[in-house]
Amino acid sequence: MRSLPDVRAPLRLRVAAREELTPVVVLLTLVAPDGSALPGYAAGAHVTVTAPNGHRRSYSLAEAGGPAPTRYVIGVLREEGGRGGSVSLHDDVRVGDELDVAPPRNAFPLLPARRYVLIAGGIGITPVRAMAAELRARGDAEVTVLFLTRSPELTPWLEELREQGAVVHHSAERGRLDLWPWLAEPDDDARVYCCGPTSLLEEVRALTVHWRPSRVHTEDFAGVSADDVGGAPFTAVWQPTGERVEVPAGTSALTALRRAGLPVDGDCEAGTCGTCRLRLVAGRAHHRDLVLDDDECAGGFMPCVSRAVSEELVLAPPTG
Ligand code: FES
């Protein structure tokens, strides 16, 4: 019997264009080398790119999606203190190079509403730009875009967003933007989406505690730092051998499993690349990654950032 193709297998894509959007953000346009259509996606989706130095990083797609796009466009923020993936994409990638790209996934989908408040901080504008474009094309909802950056020089797509009516706020000139006027009135016909640094996400969550939680959607695209796994201790049971591994607070399950000599891969250690994926056989997990979608959370677990709700989790290597 012929096996089905693996739709999650990486695509080999060519860099068709690169543009320095700001001193720290480069825009990469990725296409199929033969010009064929790429797997479809909807706004809010991201792809995982393997940089020339071997590190894998996830990036939101910056354009509205569709069933058969001919290109993926990503904005890469240069992160000097990171694990080197973004610096390699900035310094080592030229037009014509080919990169491995895992097909789009969407952990931040646009759900139906009559009104949207889209809030972006810094490079968090990439999914918000795609969402705004998709909503404009649909034309059936009221959309407000709030874009917070430090200065005009560090603001990608500044003119485009202003022309589209976005509120663009530079904190170096005018201090913090008070978001309360847009969030004061909870509205069951509205949804709030926010992508940006953790501090902005926390502010938006604090300002929307009186909203129904299902109407507020946040995404920290820096992922979760491996040094910030926190959480209560739990026991990871390695199903193939029955070995019990204690995972202390402040230590990731990935680190604990590796210290115990168990063969678990990892790369980004931030819940974004998908490399460390395990099977969740039993127990209740607190999923903190950007890899698994809702359906996959029942049977998957990313040990680099996710924790347990139950006292123990039974884990196994991925199948296949
Ligand atoms: S190591 Fe990248 S998702 Fe866990």
py3Dmol code that shows the C-alpha trace and the ligand (Angstrom):
import py3Dmol

protein = """\
ATOM      1  CA  MET A   1       0.000   0.000   0.000  1.00  0.00           C
ATOM      2  CA  ARG A   2       1.338   3.468  -0.908  1.00  0.00           C
ATOM      3  CA  SER A   3       1.777   5.784   2.073  1.00  0.00           C
ATOM      4  CA  LEU A   4       0.308   9.255   1.994  1.00  0.00           C
ATOM      5  CA  PRO A   5       2.770  12.145   1.538  1.00  0.00           C
ATOM      6  CA  ASP A   6       3.801  13.920   4.740  1.00  0.00           C
ATOM      7  CA  VAL A   7       2.116  17.308   4.411  1.00  0.00           C
ATOM      8  CA  ARG A   8       4.214  18.581   7.310  1.00  0.00           C
ATOM      9  CA  ALA A   9       7.512  17.821   5.542  1.00  0.00           C
ATOM     10  CA  PRO A  10       9.623  20.953   5.073  1.00  0.00           C
ATOM     11  CA  LEU A  11       9.374  22.839   1.814  1.00  0.00           C
ATOM     12  CA  ARG A  12      12.540  23.912   0.056  1.00  0.00           C
ATOM     13  CA  LEU A  13      11.855  27.561  -0.843  1.00  0.00           C
ATOM     14  CA  ARG A  14      13.887  30.161  -2.700  1.00  0.00           C
ATOM     15  CA  VAL A  15      14.453  33.670  -1.375  1.00  0.00           C
ATOM     16  CA  ALA A  16      12.924  35.780  -4.141  1.00  0.00           C
ATOM     17  CA  ALA A  17      13.482  39.148  -2.451  1.00  0.00           C
ATOM     18  CA  ARG A  18      14.910  40.709   0.664  1.00  0.00           C
ATOM     19  CA  GLU A  19      14.280  44.235   1.869  1.00  0.00           C
ATOM     20  CA  GLU A  20      15.621  46.074   4.896  1.00  0.00           C
ATOM     21  CA  LEU A  21      12.384  47.448   6.349  1.00  0.00           C
ATOM     22  CA  THR A  22      14.159  49.072   9.288  1.00  0.00           C
ATOM     23  CA  PRO A  23      17.724  48.835  10.628  1.00  0.00           C
ATOM     24  CA  VAL A  24      16.667  45.701  12.559  1.00  0.00           C
ATOM     25  CA  VAL A  25      13.909  44.125  10.437  1.00  0.00           C
ATOM     26  CA  VAL A  26      14.501  42.372   7.129  1.00  0.00           C
ATOM     27  CA  LEU A  27      11.606  41.280   4.946  1.00  0.00           C
ATOM     28  CA  LEU A  28      12.122  37.951   3.163  1.00  0.00           C
ATOM     29  CA  THR A  29       9.906  36.768   0.304  1.00  0.00           C
ATOM     30  CA  LEU A  30       9.967  32.985  -0.130  1.00  0.00           C
ATOM     31  CA  VAL A  31       8.707  31.161  -3.231  1.00  0.00           C
ATOM     32  CA  ALA A  32       8.763  27.665  -4.681  1.00  0.00           C
ATOM     33  CA  PRO A  33      11.805  27.341  -6.988  1.00  0.00           C
ATOM     34  CA  ASP A  34       9.519  26.231  -9.836  1.00  0.00           C
ATOM     35  CA  GLY A  35       7.005  29.005  -9.155  1.00  0.00           C
ATOM     36  CA  SER A  36       4.242  26.606  -8.123  1.00  0.00           C
ATOM     37  CA  ALA A  37       1.594  27.420  -5.533  1.00  0.00           C
ATOM     38  CA  LEU A  38       2.400  26.891  -1.855  1.00  0.00           C
ATOM     39  CA  PRO A  39       0.285  25.315   0.906  1.00  0.00           C
ATOM     40  CA  GLY A  40      -2.502  27.706   1.879  1.00  0.00           C
ATOM     41  CA  TYR A  41      -2.928  29.590   5.106  1.00  0.00           C
ATOM     42  CA  ALA A  42      -5.138  32.153   6.822  1.00  0.00           C
ATOM     43  CA  ALA A  43      -4.049  35.362   8.548  1.00  0.00           C
ATOM     44  CA  GLY A  44      -2.353  34.730  11.885  1.00  0.00           C
ATOM     45  CA  ALA A  45      -0.418  31.711  10.583  1.00  0.00           C
ATOM     46  CA  HIS A  46       3.326  31.278  10.949  1.00  0.00           C
ATOM     47  CA  VAL A  47       6.028  29.245   9.244  1.00  0.00           C
ATOM     48  CA  THR A  48       9.140  27.745  10.797  1.00  0.00           C
ATOM     49  CA  VAL A  49      12.323  28.543   8.901  1.00  0.00           C
ATOM     50  CA  THR A  50      15.682  26.804   9.249  1.00  0.00           C
ATOM     51  CA  ALA A  51      18.335  29.522   9.176  1.00  0.00           C
ATOM     52  CA  PRO A  52      21.678  28.881   7.448  1.00  0.00           C
ATOM     53  CA  ASN A  53      23.286  28.279  10.852  1.00  0.00           C
ATOM     54  CA  GLY A  54      20.848  25.407  11.465  1.00  0.00           C
ATOM     55  CA  HIS A  55      18.608  27.097  14.034  1.00  0.00           C
ATOM     56  CA  ARG A  56      14.868  26.982  13.460  1.00  0.00           C
ATOM     57  CA  ARG A  57      12.695  30.009  14.161  1.00  0.00           C
ATOM     58  CA  SER A  58       9.002  30.654  13.647  1.00  0.00           C
ATOM     59  CA  TYR A  59       7.790  33.788  11.886  1.00  0.00           C
ATOM     60  CA  SER A  60       4.288  35.096  11.290  1.00  0.00           C
ATOM     61  CA  LEU A  61       3.274  35.501   7.688  1.00  0.00           C
ATOM     62  CA  ALA A  62       2.883  39.188   6.901  1.00  0.00           C
ATOM     63  CA  GLU A  63       0.318  38.950   4.130  1.00  0.00           C
ATOM     64  CA  ALA A  64      -3.315  37.886   4.047  1.00  0.00           C
ATOM     65  CA  GLY A  65      -3.519  34.198   3.271  1.00  0.00           C
ATOM     66  CA  GLY A  66      -5.421  32.139   0.763  1.00  0.00           C
ATOM     67  CA  PRO A  67      -5.820  28.568  -0.434  1.00  0.00           C
ATOM     68  CA  ALA A  68      -2.868  28.588  -2.836  1.00  0.00           C
ATOM     69  CA  PRO A  69      -0.495  31.532  -2.274  1.00  0.00           C
ATOM     70  CA  THR A  70       2.533  31.935  -4.520  1.00  0.00           C
ATOM     71  CA  ARG A  71       4.748  33.373  -1.795  1.00  0.00           C
ATOM     72  CA  TYR A  72       5.319  33.576   1.928  1.00  0.00           C
ATOM     73  CA  VAL A  73       6.499  36.931   3.300  1.00  0.00           C
ATOM     74  CA  ILE A  74       8.103  37.121   6.736  1.00  0.00           C
ATOM     75  CA  GLY A  75       9.581  39.976   8.750  1.00  0.00           C
ATOM     76  CA  VAL A  76      12.670  38.920  10.703  1.00  0.00           C
ATOM     77  CA  LEU A  77      13.663  40.987  13.722  1.00  0.00           C
ATOM     78  CA  ARG A  78      17.384  40.842  14.406  1.00  0.00           C
ATOM     79  CA  GLU A  79      17.785  39.526  17.968  1.00  0.00           C
ATOM     80  CA  GLU A  80      21.410  39.807  19.016  1.00  0.00           C
ATOM     81  CA  GLY A  81      20.774  38.111  22.347  1.00  0.00           C
ATOM     82  CA  GLY A  82      18.882  35.211  20.805  1.00  0.00           C
ATOM     83  CA  ARG A  83      20.086  31.786  19.758  1.00  0.00           C
ATOM     84  CA  GLY A  84      21.487  33.074  16.471  1.00  0.00           C
ATOM     85  CA  GLY A  85      18.714  32.106  14.057  1.00  0.00           C
ATOM     86  CA  SER A  86      17.551  35.649  13.334  1.00  0.00           C
ATOM     87  CA  VAL A  87      21.114  36.983  13.006  1.00  0.00           C
ATOM     88  CA  SER A  88      21.896  34.220  10.523  1.00  0.00           C
ATOM     89  CA  LEU A  89      18.782  35.064   8.492  1.00  0.00           C
ATOM     90  CA  HIS A  90      19.914  38.699   8.438  1.00  0.00           C
ATOM     91  CA  ASP A  91      23.587  38.129   7.675  1.00  0.00           C
ATOM     92  CA  ASP A  92      23.776  34.888   5.717  1.00  0.00           C
ATOM     93  CA  VAL A  93      20.716  34.922   3.434  1.00  0.00           C
ATOM     94  CA  ARG A  94      20.882  36.381  -0.069  1.00  0.00           C
ATOM     95  CA  VAL A  95      18.349  36.513  -2.902  1.00  0.00           C
ATOM     96  CA  GLY A  96      18.445  33.165  -4.704  1.00  0.00           C
ATOM     97  CA  ASP A  97      19.368  31.130  -1.614  1.00  0.00           C
ATOM     98  CA  GLU A  98      17.129  28.222  -0.659  1.00  0.00           C
ATOM     99  CA  LEU A  99      15.818  27.569   2.851  1.00  0.00           C
ATOM    100  CA  ASP A 100      13.898  24.748   4.535  1.00  0.00           C
ATOM    101  CA  VAL A 101      10.497  26.041   5.625  1.00  0.00           C
ATOM    102  CA  ALA A 102       7.911  24.014   7.543  1.00  0.00           C
ATOM    103  CA  PRO A 103       4.431  24.662   6.080  1.00  0.00           C
ATOM    104  CA  PRO A 104       2.176  27.231   7.779  1.00  0.00           C
ATOM    105  CA  ARG A 105       0.450  26.544  11.068  1.00  0.00           C
ATOM    106  CA  ASN A 106      -2.046  28.781  12.752  1.00  0.00           C
ATOM    107  CA  ALA A 107      -2.168  29.127  16.534  1.00  0.00           C
ATOM    108  CA  PHE A 108      -3.623  32.675  16.286  1.00  0.00           C
ATOM    109  CA  PRO A 109      -6.605  32.376  13.926  1.00  0.00           C
ATOM    110  CA  LEU A 110      -9.095  35.141  13.201  1.00  0.00           C
ATOM    111  CA  LEU A 111     -12.457  34.130  14.647  1.00  0.00           C
ATOM    112  CA  PRO A 112     -15.786  35.692  13.644  1.00  0.00           C
ATOM    113  CA  ALA A 113     -16.766  39.086  15.056  1.00  0.00           C
ATOM    114  CA  ARG A 114     -18.385  42.316  13.942  1.00  0.00           C
ATOM    115  CA  ARG A 115     -15.618  44.490  15.382  1.00  0.00           C
ATOM    116  CA  TYR A 116     -11.904  43.872  15.865  1.00  0.00           C
ATOM    117  CA  VAL A 117      -9.296  45.705  17.912  1.00  0.00           C
ATOM    118  CA  LEU A 118      -5.892  44.590  16.609  1.00  0.00           C
ATOM    119  CA  ILE A 119      -2.985  45.636  18.836  1.00  0.00           C
ATOM    120  CA  ALA A 120       0.643  45.161  17.787  1.00  0.00           C
ATOM    121  CA  GLY A 121       3.903  45.922  19.531  1.00  0.00           C
ATOM    122  CA  GLY A 122       7.099  46.010  17.452  1.00  0.00           C
ATOM    123  CA  ILE A 123       7.519  43.002  15.169  1.00  0.00           C
ATOM    124  CA  GLY A 124       4.145  41.755  16.448  1.00  0.00           C
ATOM    125  CA  ILE A 125       2.786  43.821  13.561  1.00  0.00           C
ATOM    126  CA  THR A 126       3.370  40.951  11.092  1.00  0.00           C
ATOM    127  CA  PRO A 127       0.304  38.820  11.952  1.00  0.00           C
ATOM    128  CA  VAL A 128      -1.717  41.973  12.650  1.00  0.00           C
ATOM    129  CA  ARG A 129      -0.888  43.343   9.184  1.00  0.00           C
ATOM    130  CA  ALA A 130      -2.068  40.050   7.662  1.00  0.00           C
ATOM    131  CA  MET A 131      -5.250  40.099   9.741  1.00  0.00           C
ATOM    132  CA  ALA A 132      -6.037  43.694   8.812  1.00  0.00           C
ATOM    133  CA  ALA A 133      -5.565  42.855   5.120  1.00  0.00           C
ATOM    134  CA  GLU A 134      -7.805  39.803   5.366  1.00  0.00           C
ATOM    135  CA  LEU A 135     -10.520  41.748   7.195  1.00  0.00           C
ATOM    136  CA  ARG A 136     -10.311  44.618   4.706  1.00  0.00           C
ATOM    137  CA  ALA A 137     -10.760  42.125   1.862  1.00  0.00           C
ATOM    138  CA  ARG A 138     -13.811  40.626   3.590  1.00  0.00           C
ATOM    139  CA  GLY A 139     -15.229  44.089   4.236  1.00  0.00           C
ATOM    140  CA  ASP A 140     -17.843  42.975   6.765  1.00  0.00           C
ATOM    141  CA  ALA A 141     -16.320  44.121  10.057  1.00  0.00           C
ATOM    142  CA  GLU A 142     -15.099  47.270  11.770  1.00  0.00           C
ATOM    143  CA  VAL A 143     -11.328  47.120  12.302  1.00  0.00           C
ATOM    144  CA  THR A 144      -9.084  49.245  14.513  1.00  0.00           C
ATOM    145  CA  VAL A 145      -5.315  48.754  14.344  1.00  0.00           C
ATOM    146  CA  LEU A 146      -3.140  50.074  17.173  1.00  0.00           C
ATOM    147  CA  PHE A 147       0.595  49.825  16.493  1.00  0.00           C
ATOM    148  CA  LEU A 148       3.069  50.607  19.259  1.00  0.00           C
ATOM    149  CA  THR A 149       6.748  51.110  18.439  1.00  0.00           C
ATOM    150  CA  ARG A 150       9.656  53.002  19.881  1.00  0.00           C
ATOM    151  CA  SER A 151      10.338  55.458  17.032  1.00  0.00           C
ATOM    152  CA  PRO A 152       9.510  56.067  13.347  1.00  0.00           C
ATOM    153  CA  GLU A 153      12.894  54.639  12.304  1.00  0.00           C
ATOM    154  CA  LEU A 154      12.037  51.328  13.990  1.00  0.00           C
ATOM    155  CA  THR A 155       8.537  51.096  12.509  1.00  0.00           C
ATOM    156  CA  PRO A 156       8.047  48.687   9.608  1.00  0.00           C
ATOM    157  CA  TRP A 157       5.339  49.594   7.070  1.00  0.00           C
ATOM    158  CA  LEU A 158       4.895  53.019   8.717  1.00  0.00           C
ATOM    159  CA  GLU A 159       3.409  54.893   5.740  1.00  0.00           C
ATOM    160  CA  GLU A 160       1.271  51.972   4.602  1.00  0.00           C
ATOM    161  CA  LEU A 161      -0.293  51.530   8.023  1.00  0.00           C
ATOM    162  CA  ARG A 162      -0.898  55.253   8.485  1.00  0.00           C
ATOM    163  CA  GLU A 163      -2.591  55.451   5.090  1.00  0.00           C
ATOM    164  CA  GLN A 164      -4.839  52.594   6.143  1.00  0.00           C
ATOM    165  CA  GLY A 165      -5.908  54.523   9.219  1.00  0.00           C
ATOM    166  CA  ALA A 166      -3.905  52.660  11.860  1.00  0.00           C
ATOM    167  CA  VAL A 167      -3.084  54.453  15.099  1.00  0.00           C
ATOM    168  CA  VAL A 168       0.741  54.375  15.106  1.00  0.00           C
ATOM    169  CA  HIS A 169       2.250  55.415  18.418  1.00  0.00           C
ATOM    170  CA  HIS A 170       5.952  55.991  19.124  1.00  0.00           C
ATOM    171  CA  SER A 171       6.786  55.658  22.807  1.00  0.00           C
ATOM    172  CA  ALA A 172      10.137  57.498  22.550  1.00  0.00           C
ATOM    173  CA  GLU A 173       8.268  60.648  21.487  1.00  0.00           C
ATOM    174  CA  ARG A 174       5.016  60.385  23.412  1.00  0.00           C
ATOM    175  CA  GLY A 175       5.435  57.887  26.235  1.00  0.00           C
ATOM    176  CA  ARG A 176       3.087  54.957  26.700  1.00  0.00           C
ATOM    177  CA  LEU A 177      -0.154  54.803  24.770  1.00  0.00           C
ATOM    178  CA  ASP A 178      -3.196  54.524  27.021  1.00  0.00           C
ATOM    179  CA  LEU A 179      -5.138  51.580  25.558  1.00  0.00           C
ATOM    180  CA  TRP A 180      -8.083  52.006  27.909  1.00  0.00           C
ATOM    181  CA  PRO A 181     -10.255  54.054  25.486  1.00  0.00           C
ATOM    182  CA  TRP A 182     -10.332  51.072  23.109  1.00  0.00           C
ATOM    183  CA  LEU A 183     -10.793  48.402  25.781  1.00  0.00           C
ATOM    184  CA  ALA A 184     -12.999  50.019  28.405  1.00  0.00           C
ATOM    185  CA  GLU A 185     -16.285  48.715  27.000  1.00  0.00           C
ATOM    186  CA  PRO A 186     -16.474  44.911  26.773  1.00  0.00           C
ATOM    187  CA  ASP A 187     -18.337  43.891  23.661  1.00  0.00           C
ATOM    188  CA  ASP A 188     -19.511  40.367  22.846  1.00  0.00           C
ATOM    189  CA  ASP A 189     -19.586  41.307  19.166  1.00  0.00           C
ATOM    190  CA  ALA A 190     -15.929  42.318  19.253  1.00  0.00           C
ATOM    191  CA  ARG A 191     -12.601  40.510  19.522  1.00  0.00           C
ATOM    192  CA  VAL A 192      -9.257  41.836  20.717  1.00  0.00           C
ATOM    193  CA  TYR A 193      -6.085  40.423  19.170  1.00  0.00           C
ATOM    194  CA  CYS A 194      -2.686  41.405  20.508  1.00  0.00           C
ATOM    195  CA  CYS A 195       0.766  40.314  19.366  1.00  0.00           C
ATOM    196  CA  GLY A 196       3.902  41.802  20.820  1.00  0.00           C
ATOM    197  CA  PRO A 197       6.292  41.645  23.737  1.00  0.00           C
ATOM    198  CA  THR A 198       5.227  40.009  26.984  1.00  0.00           C
ATOM    199  CA  SER A 199       4.809  43.369  28.742  1.00  0.00           C
ATOM    200  CA  LEU A 200       2.241  44.513  26.163  1.00  0.00           C
ATOM    201  CA  LEU A 201       0.380  41.213  26.340  1.00  0.00           C
ATOM    202  CA  GLU A 202       0.218  41.457  30.113  1.00  0.00           C
ATOM    203  CA  GLU A 203      -1.063  45.027  29.883  1.00  0.00           C
ATOM    204  CA  VAL A 204      -3.795  44.043  27.429  1.00  0.00           C
ATOM    205  CA  ARG A 205      -4.818  41.050  29.561  1.00  0.00           C
ATOM    206  CA  ALA A 206      -5.000  43.314  32.618  1.00  0.00           C
ATOM    207  CA  LEU A 207      -7.103  45.880  30.746  1.00  0.00           C
ATOM    208  CA  THR A 208      -9.525  43.224  29.475  1.00  0.00           C
ATOM    209  CA  VAL A 209     -10.189  41.246  32.662  1.00  0.00           C
ATOM    210  CA  HIS A 210     -13.809  42.416  32.409  1.00  0.00           C
ATOM    211  CA  TRP A 211     -14.129  40.988  28.883  1.00  0.00           C
ATOM    212  CA  ARG A 212     -15.183  37.414  28.202  1.00  0.00           C
ATOM    213  CA  PRO A 213     -11.837  35.524  27.989  1.00  0.00           C
ATOM    214  CA  SER A 214     -12.941  33.965  24.702  1.00  0.00           C
ATOM    215  CA  ARG A 215     -12.993  37.427  23.066  1.00  0.00           C
ATOM    216  CA  VAL A 216      -9.348  38.261  23.856  1.00  0.00           C
ATOM    217  CA  HIS A 217      -6.526  36.579  21.921  1.00  0.00           C
ATOM    218  CA  THR A 218      -2.835  37.138  22.574  1.00  0.00           C
ATOM    219  CA  GLU A 219       0.349  35.834  21.014  1.00  0.00           C
ATOM    220  CA  ASP A 220       3.883  36.361  22.245  1.00  0.00           C
ATOM    221  CA  PHE A 221       5.849  35.646  19.157  1.00  0.00           C
ATOM    222  CA  ALA A 222       9.137  35.614  20.975  1.00  0.00           C
ATOM    223  CA  GLY A 223       7.863  32.315  22.350  1.00  0.00           C
ATOM    224  CA  VAL A 224       8.486  31.409  25.961  1.00  0.00           C
ATOM    225  CA  SER A 225      12.017  31.660  27.217  1.00  0.00           C
ATOM    226  CA  ALA A 226      13.513  28.366  28.291  1.00  0.00           C
ATOM    227  CA  ASP A 227      14.769  30.206  31.364  1.00  0.00           C
ATOM    228  CA  ASP A 228      11.247  31.214  32.304  1.00  0.00           C
ATOM    229  CA  VAL A 229       9.438  27.913  32.466  1.00  0.00           C
ATOM    230  CA  GLY A 230       8.372  28.453  36.101  1.00  0.00           C
ATOM    231  CA  GLY A 231       5.358  26.430  37.170  1.00  0.00           C
ATOM    232  CA  ALA A 232       4.902  23.751  39.783  1.00  0.00           C
ATOM    233  CA  PRO A 233       7.097  20.649  39.860  1.00  0.00           C
ATOM    234  CA  PHE A 234       5.704  17.477  38.324  1.00  0.00           C
ATOM    235  CA  THR A 235       6.734  13.966  37.380  1.00  0.00           C
ATOM    236  CA  ALA A 236       7.303  12.956  33.773  1.00  0.00           C
ATOM    237  CA  VAL A 237       6.870   9.227  33.223  1.00  0.00           C
ATOM    238  CA  TRP A 238       8.726   7.961  30.151  1.00  0.00           C
ATOM    239  CA  GLN A 239       6.302   5.406  28.763  1.00  0.00           C
ATOM    240  CA  PRO A 240       8.743   3.152  26.861  1.00  0.00           C
ATOM    241  CA  THR A 241      10.677   2.286  30.059  1.00  0.00           C
ATOM    242  CA  GLY A 242       8.422   3.465  32.891  1.00  0.00           C
ATOM    243  CA  GLU A 243      11.258   5.679  34.158  1.00  0.00           C
ATOM    244  CA  ARG A 244      10.061   8.502  36.388  1.00  0.00           C
ATOM    245  CA  VAL A 245      11.761  11.886  35.949  1.00  0.00           C
ATOM    246  CA  GLU A 246      11.164  14.713  38.408  1.00  0.00           C
ATOM    247  CA  VAL A 247      10.735  18.104  36.719  1.00  0.00           C
ATOM    248  CA  PRO A 248      11.447  20.843  39.286  1.00  0.00           C
ATOM    249  CA  ALA A 249       9.968  24.354  39.142  1.00  0.00           C
ATOM    250  CA  GLY A 250      12.211  26.546  37.019  1.00  0.00           C
ATOM    251  CA  THR A 251      13.541  23.631  34.959  1.00  0.00           C
ATOM    252  CA  SER A 252      11.981  22.673  31.655  1.00  0.00           C
ATOM    253  CA  ALA A 253      10.752  19.146  31.098  1.00  0.00           C
ATOM    254  CA  LEU A 254      13.105  19.031  28.114  1.00  0.00           C
ATOM    255  CA  THR A 255      16.100  19.738  30.337  1.00  0.00           C
ATOM    256  CA  ALA A 256      14.966  17.258  32.988  1.00  0.00           C
ATOM    257  CA  LEU A 257      14.385  14.486  30.443  1.00  0.00           C
ATOM    258  CA  ARG A 258      17.770  15.075  28.826  1.00  0.00           C
ATOM    259  CA  ARG A 259      19.539  15.107  32.185  1.00  0.00           C
ATOM    260  CA  ALA A 260      17.967  11.705  32.778  1.00  0.00           C
ATOM    261  CA  GLY A 261      19.606  10.541  29.559  1.00  0.00           C
ATOM    262  CA  LEU A 262      16.410  10.276  27.544  1.00  0.00           C
ATOM    263  CA  PRO A 263      16.625  10.925  23.805  1.00  0.00           C
ATOM    264  CA  VAL A 264      14.588  14.101  23.260  1.00  0.00           C
ATOM    265  CA  ASP A 265      15.521  16.540  20.483  1.00  0.00           C
ATOM    266  CA  GLY A 266      15.302  20.299  20.901  1.00  0.00           C
ATOM    267  CA  ASP A 267      16.335  23.444  19.108  1.00  0.00           C
ATOM    268  CA  CYS A 268      14.585  26.766  19.789  1.00  0.00           C
ATOM    269  CA  GLU A 269      13.740  25.869  23.420  1.00  0.00           C
ATOM    270  CA  ALA A 270      11.042  28.530  23.109  1.00  0.00           C
ATOM    271  CA  GLY A 271       8.028  26.531  21.988  1.00  0.00           C
ATOM    272  CA  THR A 272       8.174  27.639  18.390  1.00  0.00           C
ATOM    273  CA  CYS A 273      10.197  25.216  16.245  1.00  0.00           C
ATOM    274  CA  GLY A 274       8.421  21.892  16.883  1.00  0.00           C
ATOM    275  CA  THR A 275      11.621  19.850  17.238  1.00  0.00           C
ATOM    276  CA  CYS A 276      11.044  18.580  20.782  1.00  0.00           C
ATOM    277  CA  ARG A 277       7.528  17.274  20.190  1.00  0.00           C
ATOM    278  CA  LEU A 278       6.511  14.244  22.284  1.00  0.00           C
ATOM    279  CA  ARG A 279       3.343  12.198  22.579  1.00  0.00           C
ATOM    280  CA  LEU A 280       1.176  12.944  25.593  1.00  0.00           C
ATOM    281  CA  VAL A 281      -0.102   9.527  26.655  1.00  0.00           C
ATOM    282  CA  ALA A 282      -1.777  10.423  29.962  1.00  0.00           C
ATOM    283  CA  GLY A 283      -2.164  13.399  32.276  1.00  0.00           C
ATOM    284  CA  ARG A 284      -3.259  16.991  31.777  1.00  0.00           C
ATOM    285  CA  ALA A 285      -0.800  19.454  30.284  1.00  0.00           C
ATOM    286  CA  HIS A 286      -0.564  23.222  30.379  1.00  0.00           C
ATOM    287  CA  HIS A 287       0.381  23.913  26.764  1.00  0.00           C
ATOM    288  CA  ARG A 288       2.534  27.028  26.375  1.00  0.00           C
ATOM    289  CA  ASP A 289       3.928  26.480  22.891  1.00  0.00           C
ATOM    290  CA  LEU A 290       3.051  27.994  19.520  1.00  0.00           C
ATOM    291  CA  VAL A 291       3.311  24.704  17.650  1.00  0.00           C
ATOM    292  CA  LEU A 292       0.339  22.537  18.561  1.00  0.00           C
ATOM    293  CA  ASP A 293      -3.126  23.510  17.427  1.00  0.00           C
ATOM    294  CA  ASP A 294      -6.189  22.780  19.562  1.00  0.00           C
ATOM    295  CA  ASP A 295      -6.730  19.294  18.123  1.00  0.00           C
ATOM    296  CA  GLU A 296      -3.094  18.315  18.595  1.00  0.00           C
ATOM    297  CA  CYS A 297      -2.933  19.417  22.226  1.00  0.00           C
ATOM    298  CA  ALA A 298      -4.839  16.309  23.325  1.00  0.00           C
ATOM    299  CA  GLY A 299      -2.043  13.995  22.215  1.00  0.00           C
ATOM    300  CA  GLY A 300       1.031  16.203  21.892  1.00  0.00           C
ATOM    301  CA  PHE A 301       3.417  17.912  24.309  1.00  0.00           C
ATOM    302  CA  MET A 302       6.310  20.330  23.772  1.00  0.00           C
ATOM    303  CA  PRO A 303       8.613  19.764  26.768  1.00  0.00           C
ATOM    304  CA  CYS A 304      10.765  22.845  26.212  1.00  0.00           C
ATOM    305  CA  VAL A 305       8.048  25.194  27.498  1.00  0.00           C
ATOM    306  CA  SER A 306       4.924  23.278  28.499  1.00  0.00           C
ATOM    307  CA  ARG A 307       4.115  22.104  32.003  1.00  0.00           C
ATOM    308  CA  ALA A 308       1.712  19.794  33.775  1.00  0.00           C
ATOM    309  CA  VAL A 309      -1.620  20.533  35.386  1.00  0.00           C
ATOM    310  CA  SER A 310      -1.845  17.006  36.818  1.00  0.00           C
ATOM    311  CA  GLU A 311       0.855  15.676  39.154  1.00  0.00           C
ATOM    312  CA  GLU A 312       2.335  13.526  36.456  1.00  0.00           C
ATOM    313  CA  LEU A 313       2.410  13.269  32.695  1.00  0.00           C
ATOM    314  CA  VAL A 314       3.072  10.071  30.782  1.00  0.00           C
ATOM    315  CA  LEU A 315       5.170  10.923  27.725  1.00  0.00           C
ATOM    316  CA  ALA A 316       6.474   8.945  24.772  1.00  0.00           C
ATOM    317  CA  PRO A 317       8.572   9.632  21.679  1.00  0.00           C
ATOM    318  CA  PRO A 318       6.707  10.847  18.606  1.00  0.00           C
ATOM    319  CA  THR A 319       5.507   8.134  16.277  1.00  0.00           C
ATOM    320  CA  GLY A 320       6.793   7.795  12.723  1.00  0.00           C
TER     321      GLY A 320
END
"""
ligand_1 = """\
4
FES
S 12.654 22.958 21.155
Fe 11.545 24.128 19.709
S 9.465 23.758 20.255
Fe 10.602 22.778 21.789
"""
view = py3Dmol.view(width=600, height=400)
view.addModel(protein, "pdb")
view.setStyle({"model": 0}, {"cartoon": {"style": "trace"}})
view.addModel(ligand_1, "xyz")
view.setStyle({"model": 1}, {"stick": {}})
view.zoomTo()
view.show()
